[in-house]
């Protein structure tokens, strides 16, 4: 999938008031709306979280896979 196709499929909608932003993604004939939210009191950065998730995946692989 080209970057232009990805851009056409993923759209960020502006938040209205205190609501979190919504990402719209169309896959086939189904459109998914995903509300994005973050805990303002979190002390873990995005980089820390991704690192932790990758380490967990490597150390504890899914036995069903």
C-alpha positions, 0 to 999 in steps of 0.5 A: 500500500502506497503512502498516499493510499494509507493517508486516504484511509486514515484521517484524524478528526479534530477534537470537539471540546474536551473529547479525544481525537478520533482516527477513522480507518476504512478496511474493505467496506467497514469503517472503524472509528477509534477514539485516542486518549492518554492518561495525563498522569502517566509517567511512562513515555511512548518510547518506554511503553513500546520498549516494554511491550516489545520486551514482553512479546519477546519474553512471553510469546503467545503460545497460540501463535 
